Amino acid sequence: MTTTRMNQNESSGKTTSAGTPRQKMLVVEDDVETQRTIEEYFRQIGFDVLIAGDGETGMKIALEARPAAVILDLMLPKLDGLSVCRQLREKLPLLPIIILTAKADVADKVVGLELGADDYMTKPFSLRELEARLKSVMRRTQVKASARSEEEPEPIICGKMRIDAARREVSIDGRNVDLTPKEFELLSLFATHPGRVYSRKYLLENIWDYTYSGYDRTIDSHINRLRAKIEQDPDNPKMILTVWGVGYKFAGD
């Protein structure tokens, strides 16, 4: 079912009783009951809630309305949630995204996080916990936005590789390298602090801003894919080095 809905406060531009504009949040979910439950709860705590019942509509609303956050179901008609997440992260790098999934499959959660989701929750879920998670992600995003606006970093040059954090672009010998959002964040962190050793636990907590118990080994697969894209010989890496028993470090020149 395709659903698009906004409440009366949003359409009239209504502010809160304190006179501050109500923040917009977008719920991309095809289950009508879940839509209504989330909308009613978050409207009562001060949000204007936009609703989309399929991925294509969700993308359109997000790009036009620029909400403060997105709650995104994975199983969607027309365009699946993972595709929506990837496209939104490419177009709106700082948009907070929380994935909702009925699946308990760890692989789906990992893929969602790798594509740029800030957090995930498995159905059924607590609305209060969803509120806490959402507000936490929004606070972290505000800090990142403030840091970015205060100082635009200079591109990092490592031999033939150029990392442009402001544009979120990587090139090697003039050739653009297509990285996922999390691959880019990993590479930027490494290249900004060459020689420093990072544990898997540290990378999960600081790249994903959350502790996912039991997921530390997924870092290895992310590193392997990143090496495949930037190393001349991924089986004999020269830039991202393994520190056995600890984690990884960057040694690119």
N, C-alpha and C positions, 0 to 999 in steps of 0.2 A: 504494500500500500504506500502511495506517495502522499506525504503530508507536509504542508507548510503552514505554520501558524505563528502569530506573534500576539502577545496579550495587549490589552488596551493601553497600559502604561507606556509600552514601547512605542506604539503608533502615535501617541500624543506627546512623546518626549517628556513624560512626567518625571519629576525629581522626588527624592525622598523627603521626609518631613523635616530633615535638617537642612534641606535646600541644595544638597549635592546630587549630581546626576546619578541615576541608577545604572549600575554596570550591566551590560548585555552579556548573556551567555547563550551559547548555541548547543542544543541537544540534537544529535543526529542519531535517530533511533526509529526503527520501523514498527515496534510494538506500541500500540496506542496506549495501553494501560501504563507501561513504563514511562512513556512520554508525559502523561498527565501527572503521574506520581512525582516525577522529578520537577516538572513545571510548577506544580502547586507548592512543593516544599521550598524551592529556591525563590519563587515569587514572594513568599511570606517573609523571607529573610533579606529581601531588598534587591533582588536581581530582576531585570527584564529578561524573560526567557523566550528565545526563538526556537522553533521546532522544525526539523526537516525529517521526512520519513524515508529518504533514500540518499545514497551517496552523492549523486549528481546535484541534487537540490541543496544538500549540505554544503558542498563546495561553493556553489553560487552565492548562498547566503553569507558564508564566511568571508568571501572576498569582497562582497558589497557592504555588509554591515560591520565588519571588523570587530567581532565580539571580544570581550575580555578573556574568554576561555571557551573551550569546546569539550563537551562530553560526547564521546564517539563510540557507537556500537561497531563491532567487527563484522557481523553478519548483516549486510545491507543489500537491498536490491539496486540494480543499475550500476553501482560502483561500490566495491567492497570497502570496508573500513580501513584496511591496510593501505589501499591505494589512496584513499582520501587523506590519511595521515601523512603519507609520503609527499603528496602534492601540496598539502597545506604547509608542511615544514619547509618545503622549497620556496614557497611564495611568501610565507609569513613566519620567518625563523623564530620569533620570540612568542608566538601564540601558544598559550598553555593548552595542552591536549591530554585528556585522561580517557583511556580506552576502557570500555565495558565489554566483557566477553562472557558468554555462557560456557565457553570451553575451559577445561582445566589443563589443556595441553600446554606444557612449558614452552614448546617451540613457538606457538602463536604469540605468547607473551613476549618472548625474546625478540621475535621479528618486529613486533609493534614498537618495542623500546628502541631497537636498532634503527627503525625508520624515523624515529624522532618523538615518539610519545613521551610525555613526562612521567606518567604513572599509569597504572591499570587497576581495575577492580573486577573480580569475578562475580557474576550473578549467582544467587541473589546477594544483594549488598545492603548495608546500612546507609540510610540517607545522611545520618550524622557523620559517619565516617567519610562518605563521599564529600560532604561539605568541608570537613577538616582537610582532606587530601587536596581538594580544589583550592582552598585558600592558601595552603602551604605552597603549592605549585605557583600560584599567582604571586605570592610574596617573593619567591626565588626569581621569578621572571622579571619582576620590577627591579630587583637588585642588578640582574644582568643588563637590563635596559639602561639603568642609570650609569653603570660602569662603561657601557658602550658609548653613551652620549657624552660622557666626560672626556674621553680620550679615544680617538680612532687609531688603532695600532698600525704601525708600519708593517708592510709585508715582510715575511721572514724568508730569507734566501738561504737555501741549503744546497750548495753545488748547483745542479741544474734544476732543482725544484724550487718553486716559488709558492708560498702560502699567503694568500690575501684574506686575512680574517674579516676585514670590513665587508668584503664582497663574498666571503665564504667560497673562494675559488682556489683551486690548486692546479698548477701546471708543471710539467716536467719537460725541459728543453722546448718550451713553447707550446707543448701539447696539453690541452685541458684534460684533467683527470676527474672522472665522475665518482664522487664519494657520497655515501649516505651521510645524513646529519651526524650520526654518532661516530662514524669513521673520521669525519672532518674534525670533530671535537677531540677525539683521541690523538690524531696527528698534530693538531694545534698545541695540545697540552705537552706532548713529547718534544716538539720542536722549540717550544718556548723555554723549556728547561732541559737542554741537552746534558746528558750524563747522569741525570737524576734517575734513580731506580724507583719505579712505581709498582706496588703490589696489586694483585688482582682486586683485592678488597677495596683499596683506595680508588682504583679506576671506576669500579661500580658505584661507589658512594659519591664520587665527584663528577663523573660524566653523566650518570643517571640521577644524581641527587637523591638516591634512595638505597637502602640496604636490602638486597634480594638474597636472602639466605639460600645457599645451595646453587647459586647461579654463577659463582666465580669462574668456573671453567668455560663459560660461554665467552669470556674475554678472549680466550685462546682462538676461538673461531673468528672473532672480529679482527684480531691481530693478523691471522692468516689471510683473510680477505684483503685487509689493508696492504699487507706486504705484496700480495699478488698484483696490486694496482700501482704501487710506487717503487718496488724493488726491481732492479734489473734481473736478478736471479732470486726469486722468493725462497728457494730452498737453501740459499746461502746469503741471508740478508746482511746488508752493510749499514742500514740506517736504524731499523727497529730491532734491537738485540734482546735475546732472552737471557735473563739472569736466573739461572736454575735455582729452584726452591724459593724464589722471591717474587719475580714478576718480569718487568720489561724496562728498558731504557732506550733513549734515542742517542745515536752516535753519528747522525748525518753531518757532513761537512759541506 
